[in-house]
Amino acid sequence: MPKLLPQTERIRAKRFIKALEKTGSPMKAAMEVLDIGSKGAKDLNNSASSAGSQMLRRIKPTMLEALENQGVTPEKIAKKIDSNLDNGDPNIVDKAIDKSLKVGVGGGYAAEKHQSLNVNINSTPAELDKFKKLREEYEKKVLEA
């Protein structure tokens, strides 16, 4: 996709944010605002979901800057949470913590890390039989426990 001029990108981001507020879903907002399907994608929902996620990643630093400019700091959130602790409603505290971390205040949630490992083992038929017997023994022990 060609690089858009900064002004065009800002307009697109503003439209996306408005659509996101209206729909509540990045995928639906991308369907409304972005040109999903014009490139001949077979799975429009998957394409819209991907485009919506990309837009959120681009917008997130801007949102964090805006929050900081409005004085939303980790200290201020901590004070608010502290004052909400006396509220007696744990749902209020939980929602405040969750929302602040989702937007990245104080570093936000840690990114999930995934790692895949493929192992190829060359073994003889006798070794395979031994492995099968061991697996059966362990499965029995697990079922008995």
Secondary structure as a PSIPRED ss2 file (coil, helix, strand):
# PSIPRED VFORMAT (PSIPRED V4.0)

   1 M C   1.000  0.000  0.000
   2 P C   1.000  0.000  0.000
   3 K C   1.000  0.000  0.000
   4 L C   1.000  0.000  0.000
   5 L C   1.000  0.000  0.000
   6 P H   0.000  1.000  0.000
   7 Q H   0.000  1.000  0.000
   8 T H   0.000  1.000  0.000
   9 E H   0.000  1.000  0.000
  10 R H   0.000  1.000  0.000
  11 I H   0.000  1.000  0.000
  12 R H   0.000  1.000  0.000
  13 A H   0.000  1.000  0.000
  14 K H   0.000  1.000  0.000
  15 R H   0.000  1.000  0.000
  16 F H   0.000  1.000  0.000
  17 I H   0.000  1.000  0.000
  18 K H   0.000  1.000  0.000
  19 A H   0.000  1.000  0.000
  20 L H   0.000  1.000  0.000
  21 E H   0.000  1.000  0.000
  22 K H   0.000  1.000  0.000
  23 T H   0.000  1.000  0.000
  24 G C   1.000  0.000  0.000
  25 S C   1.000  0.000  0.000
  26 P H   0.000  1.000  0.000
  27 M H   0.000  1.000  0.000
  28 K H   0.000  1.000  0.000
  29 A H   0.000  1.000  0.000
  30 A H   0.000  1.000  0.000
  31 M H   0.000  1.000  0.000
  32 E H   0.000  1.000  0.000
  33 V H   0.000  1.000  0.000
  34 L C   1.000  0.000  0.000
  35 D C   1.000  0.000  0.000
  36 I C   1.000  0.000  0.000
  37 G C   1.000  0.000  0.000
  38 S C   1.000  0.000  0.000
  39 K C   1.000  0.000  0.000
  40 G C   1.000  0.000  0.000
  41 A C   1.000  0.000  0.000
  42 K C   1.000  0.000  0.000
  43 D C   1.000  0.000  0.000
  44 L H   0.000  1.000  0.000
  45 N H   0.000  1.000  0.000
  46 N H   0.000  1.000  0.000
  47 S H   0.000  1.000  0.000
  48 A H   0.000  1.000  0.000
  49 S H   0.000  1.000  0.000
  50 S H   0.000  1.000  0.000
  51 A H   0.000  1.000  0.000
  52 G H   0.000  1.000  0.000
  53 S H   0.000  1.000  0.000
  54 Q H   0.000  1.000  0.000
  55 M H   0.000  1.000  0.000
  56 L H   0.000  1.000  0.000
  57 R H   0.000  1.000  0.000
  58 R H   0.000  1.000  0.000
  59 I H   0.000  1.000  0.000
  60 K H   0.000  1.000  0.000
  61 P H   0.000  1.000  0.000
  62 T H   0.000  1.000  0.000
  63 M H   0.000  1.000  0.000
  64 L H   0.000  1.000  0.000
  65 E H   0.000  1.000  0.000
  66 A H   0.000  1.000  0.000
  67 L H   0.000  1.000  0.000
  68 E H   0.000  1.000  0.000
  69 N H   0.000  1.000  0.000
  70 Q C   1.000  0.000  0.000
  71 G C   1.000  0.000  0.000
  72 V C   1.000  0.000  0.000
  73 T C   1.000  0.000  0.000
  74 P H   0.000  1.000  0.000
  75 E H   0.000  1.000  0.000
  76 K H   0.000  1.000  0.000
  77 I H   0.000  1.000  0.000
  78 A H   0.000  1.000  0.000
  79 K H   0.000  1.000  0.000
  80 K H   0.000  1.000  0.000
  81 I H   0.000  1.000  0.000
  82 D H   0.000  1.000  0.000
  83 S H   0.000  1.000  0.000
  84 N H   0.000  1.000  0.000
  85 L H   0.000  1.000  0.000
  86 D C   1.000  0.000  0.000
  87 N C   1.000  0.000  0.000
  88 G C   1.000  0.000  0.000
  89 D C   1.000  0.000  0.000
  90 P H   0.000  1.000  0.000
  91 N H   0.000  1.000  0.000
  92 I H   0.000  1.000  0.000
  93 V H   0.000  1.000  0.000
  94 D H   0.000  1.000  0.000
  95 K H   0.000  1.000  0.000
  96 A H   0.000  1.000  0.000
  97 I H   0.000  1.000  0.000
  98 D H   0.000  1.000  0.000
  99 K H   0.000  1.000  0.000
 100 S H   0.000  1.000  0.000
 101 L H   0.000  1.000  0.000
 102 K H   0.000  1.000  0.000
 103 V C   1.000  0.000  0.000
 104 G C   1.000  0.000  0.000
 105 V H   0.000  1.000  0.000
 106 G H   0.000  1.000  0.000
 107 G H   0.000  1.000  0.000
 108 G C   1.000  0.000  0.000
 109 Y C   1.000  0.000  0.000
 110 A C   1.000  0.000  0.000
 111 A C   1.000  0.000  0.000
 112 E C   1.000  0.000  0.000
 113 K C   1.000  0.000  0.000
 114 H C   1.000  0.000  0.000
 115 Q C   1.000  0.000  0.000
 116 S C   1.000  0.000  0.000
 117 L C   1.000  0.000  0.000
 118 N C   1.000  0.000  0.000
 119 V C   1.000  0.000  0.000
 120 N C   1.000  0.000  0.000
 121 I C   1.000  0.000  0.000
 122 N C   1.000  0.000  0.000
 123 S C   1.000  0.000  0.000
 124 T C   1.000  0.000  0.000
 125 P H   0.000  1.000  0.000
 126 A H   0.000  1.000  0.000
 127 E H   0.000  1.000  0.000
 128 L H   0.000  1.000  0.000
 129 D H   0.000  1.000  0.000
 130 K H   0.000  1.000  0.000
 131 F H   0.000  1.000  0.000
 132 K H   0.000  1.000  0.000
 133 K H   0.000  1.000  0.000
 134 L H   0.000  1.000  0.000
 135 R H   0.000  1.000  0.000
 136 E H   0.000  1.000  0.000
 137 E H   0.000  1.000  0.000
 138 Y H   0.000  1.000  0.000
 139 E H   0.000  1.000  0.000
 140 K H   0.000  1.000  0.000
 141 K H   0.000  1.000  0.000
 142 V H   0.000  1.000  0.000
 143 L H   0.000  1.000  0.000
 144 E H   0.000  1.000  0.000
 145 A C   1.000  0.000  0.000
